[in-house]
Structure formats: C-alpha cells, structure tokens
Amino acid sequence: MLQFIEQKENIVLSGAPGPGKTHLVTRLGRGALKKGYEVRFFSVADLVVFLEKSWREGKFDEFRRKYQTIPVFALN
C-alpha cells in the first residue's frame, strides 16, 4: 500500500467532495507513521496561506527546505 513512498512517487487525489479522499489520505498517513515515516497533512487553503506568508517574509526557501525532506505530505 505504501510502495509509492519507497519508489519516491507522488499521489494526487482530486475530485468532488464526498467520495473519501480525506479518509484515504488519512489512512495512508497513519500507515506511513506506523512504518516510521514522517508525515505532514495540510488543507490546501492552509498551505497557500503558509506559502504566501513565507514568500512575503522572504523565507520561502527555508519553508521549502523544511518540508522537501518529508516523504509523506498530504493535502486536503
């Protein structure tokens, strides 16, 4: 189920509200945590706010470096 992590691949889930994307991402994240991976979960709206703030404050590269090493990064 978590082969995408070992293969350094991305997963993108998109679609209408209701089919269970958040549930699936949460299950994948919990599974990754159980295997010892570091996981971050953001809503898209929150991530945009964080990105805009880091850009305005001249800290975008710092923000990017902080999160680019995390193997499981989920957006809702």
mmCIF file of the N, C-alpha and C atoms, coordinates in Angstrom:
data_MODEL
# 
_entry.id   MODEL 
# 
loop_
_atom_site.group_PDB 
_atom_site.id 
_atom_site.type_symbol 
_atom_site.label_atom_id 
_atom_site.label_alt_id 
_atom_site.label_comp_id 
_atom_site.label_asym_id 
_atom_site.label_entity_id 
_atom_site.label_seq_id 
_atom_site.pdbx_PDB_ins_code 
_atom_site.Cartn_x 
_atom_site.Cartn_y 
_atom_site.Cartn_z 
_atom_site.occupancy 
_atom_site.B_iso_or_equiv 
_atom_site.pdbx_formal_charge 
_atom_site.auth_seq_id 
_atom_site.auth_comp_id 
_atom_site.auth_asym_id 
_atom_site.auth_atom_id 
_atom_site.pdbx_PDB_model_num 
ATOM 1   N N  . MET A 1 1  ? 0.812   -1.199 0.000  1.00 0.00 ? 1  MET A N  1 
ATOM 2   C CA . MET A 1 1  ? 0.000   0.000  0.000  1.00 0.00 ? 1  MET A CA 1 
ATOM 3   C C  . MET A 1 1  ? 0.859   1.269  0.000  1.00 0.00 ? 1  MET A C  1 
ATOM 4   N N  . LEU A 1 2  ? 2.060   1.202  0.530  1.00 0.00 ? 2  LEU A N  1 
ATOM 5   C CA . LEU A 1 2  ? 2.905   2.398  0.618  1.00 0.00 ? 2  LEU A CA 1 
ATOM 6   C C  . LEU A 1 2  ? 4.104   2.339  -0.332 1.00 0.00 ? 2  LEU A C  1 
ATOM 7   N N  . GLN A 1 3  ? 3.987   1.552  -1.395 1.00 0.00 ? 3  GLN A N  1 
ATOM 8   C CA . GLN A 1 3  ? 5.097   1.422  -2.334 1.00 0.00 ? 3  GLN A CA 1 
ATOM 9   C C  . GLN A 1 3  ? 5.477   2.763  -2.947 1.00 0.00 ? 3  GLN A C  1 
ATOM 10  N N  . PHE A 1 4  ? 4.520   3.671  -3.072 1.00 0.00 ? 4  PHE A N  1 
ATOM 11  C CA . PHE A 1 4  ? 4.816   4.972  -3.682 1.00 0.00 ? 4  PHE A CA 1 
ATOM 12  C C  . PHE A 1 4  ? 5.882   5.724  -2.896 1.00 0.00 ? 4  PHE A C  1 
ATOM 13  N N  . ILE A 1 5  ? 5.971   5.472  -1.589 1.00 0.00 ? 5  ILE A N  1 
ATOM 14  C CA . ILE A 1 5  ? 6.981   6.158  -0.770 1.00 0.00 ? 5  ILE A CA 1 
ATOM 15  C C  . ILE A 1 5  ? 8.367   5.627  -1.137 1.00 0.00 ? 5  ILE A C  1 
ATOM 16  N N  . GLU A 1 6  ? 8.515   4.304  -1.107 1.00 0.00 ? 6  GLU A N  1 
ATOM 17  C CA . GLU A 1 6  ? 9.816   3.715  -1.436 1.00 0.00 ? 6  GLU A CA 1 
ATOM 18  C C  . GLU A 1 6  ? 10.255  4.070  -2.851 1.00 0.00 ? 6  GLU A C  1 
ATOM 19  N N  . GLN A 1 7  ? 9.291   4.185  -3.772 1.00 0.00 ? 7  GLN A N  1 
ATOM 20  C CA . GLN A 1 7  ? 9.609   4.499  -5.160 1.00 0.00 ? 7  GLN A CA 1 
ATOM 21  C C  . GLN A 1 7  ? 9.698   6.008  -5.415 1.00 0.00 ? 7  GLN A C  1 
ATOM 22  N N  . LYS A 1 8  ? 9.551   6.795  -4.344 1.00 0.00 ? 8  LYS A N  1 
ATOM 23  C CA . LYS A 1 8  ? 9.637   8.263  -4.422 1.00 0.00 ? 8  LYS A CA 1 
ATOM 24  C C  . LYS A 1 8  ? 8.684   8.825  -5.473 1.00 0.00 ? 8  LYS A C  1 
ATOM 25  N N  . GLU A 1 9  ? 7.456   8.305  -5.459 1.00 0.00 ? 9  GLU A N  1 
ATOM 26  C CA . GLU A 1 9  ? 6.421   8.762  -6.375 1.00 0.00 ? 9  GLU A CA 1 
ATOM 27  C C  . GLU A 1 9  ? 5.403   9.619  -5.631 1.00 0.00 ? 9  GLU A C  1 
ATOM 28  N N  . ASN A 1 10 ? 4.686   10.431 -6.364 1.00 0.00 ? 10 ASN A N  1 
ATOM 29  C CA . ASN A 1 10 ? 3.639   11.270 -5.798 1.00 0.00 ? 10 ASN A CA 1 
ATOM 30  C C  . ASN A 1 10 ? 2.273   10.657 -6.072 1.00 0.00 ? 10 ASN A C  1 
ATOM 31  N N  . ILE A 1 11 ? 1.348   10.962 -5.195 1.00 0.00 ? 11 ILE A N  1 
ATOM 32  C CA . ILE A 1 11 ? -0.046  10.595 -5.405 1.00 0.00 ? 11 ILE A CA 1 
ATOM 33  C C  . ILE A 1 11 ? -0.860  11.880 -5.316 1.00 0.00 ? 11 ILE A C  1 
ATOM 34  N N  . VAL A 1 12 ? -1.720  12.096 -6.270 1.00 0.00 ? 12 VAL A N  1 
ATOM 35  C CA . VAL A 1 12 ? -2.603  13.258 -6.261 1.00 0.00 ? 12 VAL A CA 1 
ATOM 36  C C  . VAL A 1 12 ? -4.042  12.751 -6.314 1.00 0.00 ? 12 VAL A C  1 
ATOM 37  N N  . LEU A 1 13 ? -4.831  13.135 -5.331 1.00 0.00 ? 13 LEU A N  1 
ATOM 38  C CA . LEU A 1 13 ? -6.242  12.781 -5.303 1.00 0.00 ? 13 LEU A CA 1 
ATOM 39  C C  . LEU A 1 13 ? -7.042  14.045 -5.550 1.00 0.00 ? 13 LEU A C  1 
ATOM 40  N N  . SER A 1 14 ? -7.927  13.999 -6.503 1.00 0.00 ? 14 SER A N  1 
ATOM 41  C CA . SER A 1 14 ? -8.768  15.163 -6.766 1.00 0.00 ? 14 SER A CA 1 
ATOM 42  C C  . SER A 1 14 ? -10.170 14.678 -7.095 1.00 0.00 ? 14 SER A C  1 
ATOM 43  N N  . GLY A 1 15 ? -11.115 15.573 -6.945 1.00 0.00 ? 15 GLY A N  1 
ATOM 44  C CA . GLY A 1 15 ? -12.481 15.203 -7.276 1.00 0.00 ? 15 GLY A CA 1 
ATOM 45  C C  . GLY A 1 15 ? -13.482 15.954 -6.428 1.00 0.00 ? 15 GLY A C  1 
ATOM 46  N N  . ALA A 1 16 ? -14.720 15.635 -6.645 1.00 0.00 ? 16 ALA A N  1 
ATOM 47  C CA . ALA A 1 16 ? -15.818 16.282 -5.935 1.00 0.00 ? 16 ALA A CA 1 
ATOM 48  C C  . ALA A 1 16 ? -15.772 15.928 -4.445 1.00 0.00 ? 16 ALA A C  1 
ATOM 49  N N  . PRO A 1 17 ? -16.385 16.770 -3.616 1.00 0.00 ? 17 PRO A N  1 
ATOM 50  C CA . PRO A 1 17 ? -16.465 16.456 -2.190 1.00 0.00 ? 17 PRO A CA 1 
ATOM 51  C C  . PRO A 1 17 ? -17.285 15.187 -1.961 1.00 0.00 ? 17 PRO A C  1 
ATOM 52  N N  . GLY A 1 18 ? -16.845 14.401 -0.990 1.00 0.00 ? 18 GLY A N  1 
ATOM 53  C CA . GLY A 1 18 ? -17.663 13.281 -0.565 1.00 0.00 ? 18 GLY A CA 1 
ATOM 54  C C  . GLY A 1 18 ? -17.202 11.873 -0.867 1.00 0.00 ? 18 GLY A C  1 
ATOM 55  N N  . PRO A 1 19 ? -16.346 11.622 -1.873 1.00 0.00 ? 19 PRO A N  1 
ATOM 56  C CA . PRO A 1 19 ? -16.036 10.227 -2.175 1.00 0.00 ? 19 PRO A CA 1 
ATOM 57  C C  . PRO A 1 19 ? -15.025 9.574  -1.223 1.00 0.00 ? 19 PRO A C  1 
ATOM 58  N N  . GLY A 1 20 ? -14.391 10.337 -0.331 1.00 0.00 ? 20 GLY A N  1 
ATOM 59  C CA . GLY A 1 20 ? -13.495 9.731  0.648  1.00 0.00 ? 20 GLY A CA 1 
ATOM 60  C C  . GLY A 1 20 ? -12.016 10.019 0.464  1.00 0.00 ? 20 GLY A C  1 
ATOM 61  N N  . LYS A 1 21 ? -11.676 11.087 -0.239 1.00 0.00 ? 21 LYS A N  1 
ATOM 62  C CA . LYS A 1 21 ? -10.260 11.420 -0.462 1.00 0.00 ? 21 LYS A CA 1 
ATOM 63  C C  . LYS A 1 21 ? -9.543  11.667 0.861  1.00 0.00 ? 21 LYS A C  1 
ATOM 64  N N  . THR A 1 22 ? -10.151 12.453 1.735  1.00 0.00 ? 22 THR A N  1 
ATOM 65  C CA . THR A 1 22 ? -9.525  12.759 3.030  1.00 0.00 ? 22 THR A CA 1 
ATOM 66  C C  . THR A 1 22 ? -9.364  11.489 3.851  1.00 0.00 ? 22 THR A C  1 
ATOM 67  N N  . HIS A 1 23 ? -10.368 10.631 3.828  1.00 0.00 ? 23 HIS A N  1 
ATOM 68  C CA . HIS A 1 23 ? -10.284 9.367  4.565  1.00 0.00 ? 23 HIS A CA 1 
ATOM 69  C C  . HIS A 1 23 ? -9.116  8.523  4.048  1.00 0.00 ? 23 HIS A C  1 
ATOM 70  N N  . LEU A 1 24 ? -8.990  8.419  2.738  1.00 0.00 ? 24 LEU A N  1 
ATOM 71  C CA . LEU A 1 24 ? -7.913  7.637  2.151  1.00 0.00 ? 24 LEU A CA 1 
ATOM 72  C C  . LEU A 1 24 ? -6.547  8.216  2.499  1.00 0.00 ? 24 LEU A C  1 
ATOM 73  N N  . VAL A 1 25 ? -6.406  9.533  2.390  1.00 0.00 ? 25 VAL A N  1 
ATOM 74  C CA . VAL A 1 25 ? -5.126  10.180 2.701  1.00 0.00 ? 25 VAL A CA 1 
ATOM 75  C C  . VAL A 1 25 ? -4.780  9.992  4.181  1.00 0.00 ? 25 VAL A C  1 
ATOM 76  N N  . THR A 1 26 ? -5.779  10.073 5.038  1.00 0.00 ? 26 THR A N  1 
ATOM 77  C CA . THR A 1 26 ? -5.546  9.870  6.468  1.00 0.00 ? 26 THR A CA 1 
ATOM 78  C C  . THR A 1 26 ? -5.072  8.447  6.737  1.00 0.00 ? 26 THR A C  1 
ATOM 79  N N  . ARG A 1 27 ? -5.686  7.483  6.087  1.00 0.00 ? 27 ARG A N  1 
ATOM 80  C CA . ARG A 1 27 ? -5.265  6.079  6.261  1.00 0.00 ? 27 ARG A CA 1 
ATOM 81  C C  . ARG A 1 27 ? -3.841  5.859  5.758  1.00 0.00 ? 27 ARG A C  1 
ATOM 82  N N  . LEU A 1 28 ? -3.514  6.441  4.608  1.00 0.00 ? 28 LEU A N  1 
ATOM 83  C CA . LEU A 1 28 ? -2.154  6.321  4.087  1.00 0.00 ? 28 LEU A CA 1 
ATOM 84  C C  . LEU A 1 28 ? -1.151  6.960  5.046  1.00 0.00 ? 28 LEU A C  1 
ATOM 85  N N  . GLY A 1 29 ? -1.496  8.133  5.556  1.00 0.00 ? 29 GLY A N  1 
ATOM 86  C CA . GLY A 1 29 ? -0.615  8.823  6.501  1.00 0.00 ? 29 GLY A CA 1 
ATOM 87  C C  . GLY A 1 29 ? -0.404  8.033  7.775  1.00 0.00 ? 29 GLY A C  1 
ATOM 88  N N  . ARG A 1 30 ? -1.475  7.477  8.322  1.00 0.00 ? 30 ARG A N  1 
ATOM 89  C CA . ARG A 1 30 ? -1.350  6.666  9.544  1.00 0.00 ? 30 ARG A CA 1 
ATOM 90  C C  . ARG A 1 30 ? -0.512  5.407  9.285  1.00 0.00 ? 30 ARG A C  1 
ATOM 91  N N  . GLY A 1 31 ? -0.721  4.805  8.128  1.00 0.00 ? 31 GLY A N  1 
ATOM 92  C CA . GLY A 1 31 ? 0.091   3.636  7.774  1.00 0.00 ? 31 GLY A CA 1 
ATOM 93  C C  . GLY A 1 31 ? 1.568   3.994  7.663  1.00 0.00 ? 31 GLY A C  1 
ATOM 94  N N  . ALA A 1 32 ? 1.850   5.143  7.078  1.00 0.00 ? 32 ALA A N  1 
ATOM 95  C CA . ALA A 1 32 ? 3.233   5.599  6.942  1.00 0.00 ? 32 ALA A CA 1 
ATOM 96  C C  . ALA A 1 32 ? 3.840   5.887  8.316  1.00 0.00 ? 32 ALA A C  1 
ATOM 97  N N  . LEU A 1 33 ? 3.069   6.501  9.203  1.00 0.00 ? 33 LEU A N  1 
ATOM 98  C CA . LEU A 1 33 ? 3.554   6.763  10.559 1.00 0.00 ? 33 LEU A CA 1 
ATOM 99  C C  . LEU A 1 33 ? 3.907   5.467  11.275 1.00 0.00 ? 33 LEU A C  1 
ATOM 100 N N  . LYS A 1 34 ? 3.055   4.463  11.122 1.00 0.00 ? 34 LYS A N  1 
ATOM 101 C CA . LYS A 1 34 ? 3.314   3.167  11.767 1.00 0.00 ? 34 LYS A CA 1 
ATOM 102 C C  . LYS A 1 34 ? 4.591   2.523  11.255 1.00 0.00 ? 34 LYS A C  1 
ATOM 103 N N  . LYS A 1 35 ? 4.967   2.838  10.019 1.00 0.00 ? 35 LYS A N  1 
ATOM 104 C CA . LYS A 1 35 ? 6.209   2.293  9.446  1.00 0.00 ? 35 LYS A CA 1 
ATOM 105 C C  . LYS A 1 35 ? 7.408   3.202  9.724  1.00 0.00 ? 35 LYS A C  1 
ATOM 106 N N  . GLY A 1 36 ? 7.192   4.275  10.498 1.00 0.00 ? 36 GLY A N  1 
ATOM 107 C CA . GLY A 1 36 ? 8.301   5.137  10.897 1.00 0.00 ? 36 GLY A CA 1 
ATOM 108 C C  . GLY A 1 36 ? 8.559   6.339  10.011 1.00 0.00 ? 36 GLY A C  1 
ATOM 109 N N  . TYR A 1 37 ? 7.693   6.594  9.047  1.00 0.00 ? 37 TYR A N  1 
ATOM 110 C CA . TYR A 1 37 ? 7.868   7.766  8.189  1.00 0.00 ? 37 TYR A CA 1 
ATOM 111 C C  . TYR A 1 37 ? 7.334   9.021  8.880  1.00 0.00 ? 37 TYR A C  1 
ATOM 112 N N  . GLU A 1 38 ? 7.915   10.140 8.539  1.00 0.00 ? 38 GLU A N  1 
ATOM 113 C CA . GLU A 1 38 ? 7.405   11.430 8.996  1.00 0.00 ? 38 GLU A CA 1 
ATOM 114 C C  . GLU A 1 38 ? 6.313   11.869 8.030  1.00 0.00 ? 38 GLU A C  1 
ATOM 115 N N  . VAL A 1 39 ? 5.229   12.398 8.569  1.00 0.00 ? 39 VAL A N  1 
ATOM 116 C CA . VAL A 1 39 ? 4.068   12.758 7.754  1.00 0.00 ? 39 VAL A CA 1 
ATOM 117 C C  . VAL A 1 39 ? 3.609   14.163 8.112  1.00 0.00 ? 39 VAL A C  1 
ATOM 118 N N  . ARG A 1 40 ? 3.185   14.916 7.114  1.00 0.00 ? 40 ARG A N  1 
ATOM 119 C CA . ARG A 1 40 ? 2.551   16.228 7.321  1.00 0.00 ? 40 ARG A CA 1 
ATOM 120 C C  . ARG A 1 40 ? 1.248   16.252 6.541  1.00 0.00 ? 40 ARG A C  1 
ATOM 121 N N  . PHE A 1 41 ? 0.236   16.868 7.126  1.00 0.00 ? 41 PHE A N  1 
ATOM 122 C CA . PHE A 1 41 ? -1.076  16.965 6.496  1.00 0.00 ? 41 PHE A CA 1 
ATOM 123 C C  . PHE A 1 41 ? -1.534  18.417 6.567  1.00 0.00 ? 41 PHE A C  1 
ATOM 124 N N  . PHE A 1 42 ? -1.849  18.996 5.428  1.00 0.00 ? 42 PHE A N  1 
ATOM 125 C CA . PHE A 1 42 ? -2.322  20.376 5.345  1.00 0.00 ? 42 PHE A CA 1 
ATOM 126 C C  . PHE A 1 42 ? -3.600  20.418 4.522  1.00 0.00 ? 42 PHE A C  1 
ATOM 127 N N  . SER A 1 43 ? -4.476  21.348 4.858  1.00 0.00 ? 43 SER A N  1 
ATOM 128 C CA . SER A 1 43 ? -5.528  21.679 3.902  1.00 0.00 ? 43 SER A CA 1 
ATOM 129 C C  . SER A 1 43 ? -4.866  22.533 2.820  1.00 0.00 ? 43 SER A C  1 
ATOM 130 N N  . VAL A 1 44 ? -5.395  22.503 1.636  1.00 0.00 ? 44 VAL A N  1 
ATOM 131 C CA . VAL A 1 44 ? -4.822  23.314 0.560  1.00 0.00 ? 44 VAL A CA 1 
ATOM 132 C C  . VAL A 1 44 ? -4.865  24.784 0.950  1.00 0.00 ? 44 VAL A C  1 
ATOM 133 N N  . ALA A 1 45 ? -5.974  25.216 1.552  1.00 0.00 ? 45 ALA A N  1 
ATOM 134 C CA . ALA A 1 45 ? -6.102  26.624 1.962  1.00 0.00 ? 45 ALA A CA 1 
ATOM 135 C C  . ALA A 1 45 ? -5.004  27.011 2.952  1.00 0.00 ? 45 ALA A C  1 
ATOM 136 N N  . ASP A 1 46 ? -4.744  26.155 3.952  1.00 0.00 ? 46 ASP A N  1 
ATOM 137 C CA . ASP A 1 46 ? -3.685  26.452 4.925  1.00 0.00 ? 46 ASP A CA 1 
ATOM 138 C C  . ASP A 1 46 ? -2.312  26.477 4.272  1.00 0.00 ? 46 ASP A C  1 
ATOM 139 N N  . LEU A 1 47 ? -2.068  25.543 3.364  1.00 0.00 ? 47 LEU A N  1 
ATOM 140 C CA . LEU A 1 47 ? -0.773  25.517 2.692  1.00 0.00 ? 47 LEU A CA 1 
ATOM 141 C C  . LEU A 1 47 ? -0.554  26.789 1.881  1.00 0.00 ? 47 LEU A C  1 
ATOM 142 N N  . VAL A 1 48 ? -1.585  27.265 1.193  1.00 0.00 ? 48 VAL A N  1 
ATOM 143 C CA . VAL A 1 48 ? -1.463  28.504 0.423  1.00 0.00 ? 48 VAL A CA 1 
ATOM 144 C C  . VAL A 1 48 ? -1.138  29.670 1.350  1.00 0.00 ? 48 VAL A C  1 
ATOM 145 N N  . VAL A 1 49 ? -1.797  29.732 2.500  1.00 0.00 ? 49 VAL A N  1 
ATOM 146 C CA . VAL A 1 49 ? -1.516  30.800 3.474  1.00 0.00 ? 49 VAL A CA 1 
ATOM 147 C C  . VAL A 1 49 ? -0.063  30.725 3.930  1.00 0.00 ? 49 VAL A C  1 
ATOM 148 N N  . PHE A 1 50 ? 0.412   29.510 4.282  1.00 0.00 ? 50 PHE A N  1 
ATOM 149 C CA . PHE A 1 50 ? 1.801   29.356 4.715  1.00 0.00 ? 50 PHE A CA 1 
ATOM 150 C C  . PHE A 1 50 ? 2.779   29.750 3.613  1.00 0.00 ? 50 PHE A C  1 
ATOM 151 N N  . LEU A 1 51 ? 2.496   29.350 2.376  1.00 0.00 ? 51 LEU A N  1 
ATOM 152 C CA . LEU A 1 51 ? 3.377   29.690 1.266  1.00 0.00 ? 51 LEU A CA 1 
ATOM 153 C C  . LEU A 1 51 ? 3.420   31.196 1.022  1.00 0.00 ? 51 LEU A C  1 
ATOM 154 N N  . GLU A 1 52 ? 2.248   31.830 1.028  1.00 0.00 ? 52 GLU A N  1 
ATOM 155 C CA . GLU A 1 52 ? 2.208   33.285 0.817  1.00 0.00 ? 52 GLU A CA 1 
ATOM 156 C C  . GLU A 1 52 ? 2.952   34.022 1.928  1.00 0.00 ? 52 GLU A C  1 
ATOM 157 N N  . LYS A 1 53 ? 2.756   33.598 3.159  1.00 0.00 ? 53 LYS A N  1 
ATOM 158 C CA . LYS A 1 53 ? 3.424   34.249 4.285  1.00 0.00 ? 53 LYS A CA 1 
ATOM 159 C C  . LYS A 1 53 ? 4.941   34.079 4.183  1.00 0.00 ? 53 LYS A C  1 
ATOM 160 N N  . SER A 1 54 ? 5.396   32.873 3.889  1.00 0.00 ? 54 SER A N  1 
ATOM 161 C CA . SER A 1 54 ? 6.835   32.654 3.785  1.00 0.00 ? 54 SER A CA 1 
ATOM 162 C C  . SER A 1 54 ? 7.419   33.453 2.620  1.00 0.00 ? 54 SER A C  1 
ATOM 163 N N  . TRP A 1 55 ? 6.662   33.582 1.527  1.00 0.00 ? 55 TRP A N  1 
ATOM 164 C CA . TRP A 1 55 ? 7.123   34.371 0.383  1.00 0.00 ? 55 TRP A CA 1 
ATOM 165 C C  . TRP A 1 55 ? 7.249   35.848 0.770  1.00 0.00 ? 55 TRP A C  1 
ATOM 166 N N  . ARG A 1 56 ? 6.202   36.386 1.421  1.00 0.00 ? 56 ARG A N  1 
ATOM 167 C CA . ARG A 1 56 ? 6.223   37.803 1.835  1.00 0.00 ? 56 ARG A CA 1 
ATOM 168 C C  . ARG A 1 56 ? 7.366   38.101 2.795  1.00 0.00 ? 56 ARG A C  1 
ATOM 169 N N  . GLU A 1 57 ? 7.656   37.152 3.689  1.00 0.00 ? 57 GLU A N  1 
ATOM 170 C CA . GLU A 1 57 ? 8.692   37.358 4.702  1.00 0.00 ? 57 GLU A CA 1 
ATOM 171 C C  . GLU A 1 57 ? 10.088  36.990 4.200  1.00 0.00 ? 57 GLU A C  1 
ATOM 172 N N  . GLY A 1 58 ? 10.193  36.607 2.925  1.00 0.00 ? 58 GLY A N  1 
ATOM 173 C CA . GLY A 1 58 ? 11.490  36.233 2.365  1.00 0.00 ? 58 GLY A CA 1 
ATOM 174 C C  . GLY A 1 58 ? 12.013  34.910 2.891  1.00 0.00 ? 58 GLY A C  1 
ATOM 175 N N  . LYS A 1 59 ? 11.111  34.032 3.337  1.00 0.00 ? 59 LYS A N  1 
ATOM 176 C CA . LYS A 1 59 ? 11.516  32.756 3.928  1.00 0.00 ? 59 LYS A CA 1 
ATOM 177 C C  . LYS A 1 59 ? 11.023  31.560 3.120  1.00 0.00 ? 59 LYS A C  1 
ATOM 178 N N  . PHE A 1 60 ? 10.736  31.782 1.841  1.00 0.00 ? 60 PHE A N  1 
ATOM 179 C CA . PHE A 1 60 ? 10.200  30.700 1.026  1.00 0.00 ? 60 PHE A CA 1 
ATOM 180 C C  . PHE A 1 60 ? 11.178  29.536 0.903  1.00 0.00 ? 60 PHE A C  1 
ATOM 181 N N  . ASP A 1 61 ? 12.453  29.834 0.649  1.00 0.00 ? 61 ASP A N  1 
ATOM 182 C CA . ASP A 1 61 ? 13.443  28.756 0.523  1.00 0.00 ? 61 ASP A CA 1 
ATOM 183 C C  . ASP A 1 61 ? 13.562  27.961 1.815  1.00 0.00 ? 61 ASP A C  1 
ATOM 184 N N  . GLU A 1 62 ? 13.495  28.649 2.942  1.00 0.00 ? 62 GLU A N  1 
ATOM 185 C CA . GLU A 1 62 ? 13.541  27.975 4.245  1.00 0.00 ? 62 GLU A CA 1 
ATOM 186 C C  . GLU A 1 62 ? 12.327  27.051 4.412  1.00 0.00 ? 62 GLU A C  1 
ATOM 187 N N  . PHE A 1 63 ? 11.157  27.545 4.040  1.00 0.00 ? 63 PHE A N  1 
ATOM 188 C CA . PHE A 1 63 ? 9.927   26.754 4.110  1.00 0.00 ? 63 PHE A CA 1 
ATOM 189 C C  . PHE A 1 63 ? 10.056  25.510 3.224  1.00 0.00 ? 63 PHE A C  1 
ATOM 190 N N  . ARG A 1 64 ? 10.513  25.706 2.015  1.00 0.00 ? 64 ARG A N  1 
ATOM 191 C CA . ARG A 1 64 ? 10.659  24.599 1.070  1.00 0.00 ? 64 ARG A CA 1 
ATOM 192 C C  . ARG A 1 64 ? 11.647  23.556 1.574  1.00 0.00 ? 64 ARG A C  1 
ATOM 193 N N  . ARG A 1 65 ? 12.804  24.005 2.083  1.00 0.00 ? 65 ARG A N  1 
ATOM 194 C CA . ARG A 1 65 ? 13.801  23.063 2.611  1.00 0.00 ? 65 ARG A CA 1 
ATOM 195 C C  . ARG A 1 65 ? 13.250  22.263 3.789  1.00 0.00 ? 65 ARG A C  1 
ATOM 196 N N  . LYS A 1 66 ? 12.469  22.943 4.623  1.00 0.00 ? 66 LYS A N  1 
ATOM 197 C CA . LYS A 1 66 ? 11.913  22.288 5.818  1.00 0.00 ? 66 LYS A CA 1 
ATOM 198 C C  . LYS A 1 66 ? 11.015  21.119 5.437  1.00 0.00 ? 66 LYS A C  1 
ATOM 199 N N  . TYR A 1 67 ? 10.230  21.272 4.383  1.00 0.00 ? 67 TYR A N  1 
ATOM 200 C CA . TYR A 1 67 ? 9.242   20.257 4.035  1.00 0.00 ? 67 TYR A CA 1 
ATOM 201 C C  . TYR A 1 67 ? 9.636   19.332 2.893  1.00 0.00 ? 67 TYR A C  1 
ATOM 202 N N  . GLN A 1 68 ? 10.680  19.640 2.143  1.00 0.00 ? 68 GLN A N  1 
ATOM 203 C CA . GLN A 1 68 ? 11.005  18.791 0.994  1.00 0.00 ? 68 GLN A CA 1 
ATOM 204 C C  . GLN A 1 68 ? 11.586  17.441 1.405  1.00 0.00 ? 68 GLN A C  1 
ATOM 205 N N  . THR A 1 69 ? 12.034  17.296 2.637  1.00 0.00 ? 69 THR A N  1 
ATOM 206 C CA . THR A 1 69 ? 12.609  16.026 3.061  1.00 0.00 ? 69 THR A CA 1 
ATOM 207 C C  . THR A 1 69 ? 11.562  15.082 3.671  1.00 0.00 ? 69 THR A C  1 
ATOM 208 N N  . ILE A 1 70 ? 10.345  15.530 3.826  1.00 0.00 ? 70 ILE A N  1 
ATOM 209 C CA . ILE A 1 70 ? 9.302   14.693 4.422  1.00 0.00 ? 70 ILE A CA 1 
ATOM 210 C C  . ILE A 1 70 ? 8.731   13.797 3.328  1.00 0.00 ? 70 ILE A C  1 
ATOM 211 N N  . PRO A 1 71 ? 8.810   12.465 3.526  1.00 0.00 ? 71 PRO A N  1 
ATOM 212 C CA . PRO A 1 71 ? 8.385   11.571 2.451  1.00 0.00 ? 71 PRO A CA 1 
ATOM 213 C C  . PRO A 1 71 ? 6.880   11.528 2.221  1.00 0.00 ? 71 PRO A C  1 
ATOM 214 N N  . VAL A 1 72 ? 6.077   11.809 3.230  1.00 0.00 ? 72 VAL A N  1 
ATOM 215 C CA . VAL A 1 72 ? 4.631   11.762 3.056  1.00 0.00 ? 72 VAL A CA 1 
ATOM 216 C C  . VAL A 1 72 ? 4.065   13.126 3.399  1.00 0.00 ? 72 VAL A C  1 
ATOM 217 N N  . PHE A 1 73 ? 3.511   13.780 2.419  1.00 0.00 ? 73 PHE A N  1 
ATOM 218 C CA . PHE A 1 73 ? 2.999   15.141 2.548  1.00 0.00 ? 73 PHE A CA 1 
ATOM 219 C C  . PHE A 1 73 ? 1.615   15.147 1.955  1.00 0.00 ? 73 PHE A C  1 
ATOM 220 N N  . ALA A 1 74 ? 0.600   15.267 2.791  1.00 0.00 ? 74 ALA A N  1 
ATOM 221 C CA . ALA A 1 74 ? -0.781  15.143 2.323  1.00 0.00 ? 74 ALA A CA 1 
ATOM 222 C C  . ALA A 1 74 ? -1.488  16.491 2.355  1.00 0.00 ? 74 ALA A C  1 
ATOM 223 N N  . LEU A 1 75 ? -2.268  16.729 1.350  1.00 0.00 ? 75 LEU A N  1 
ATOM 224 C CA . LEU A 1 75 ? -3.086  17.939 1.273  1.00 0.00 ? 75 LEU A CA 1 
ATOM 225 C C  . LEU A 1 75 ? -4.551  17.554 1.250  1.00 0.00 ? 75 LEU A C  1 
ATOM 226 N N  . ASN A 1 76 ? -5.355  18.348 1.905  1.00 0.00 ? 76 ASN A N  1 
ATOM 227 C CA . ASN A 1 76 ? -6.800  18.111 1.906  1.00 0.00 ? 76 ASN A CA 1 
ATOM 228 C C  . ASN A 1 76 ? -7.473  19.282 1.231  1.00 0.00 ? 76 ASN A C  1 
# 
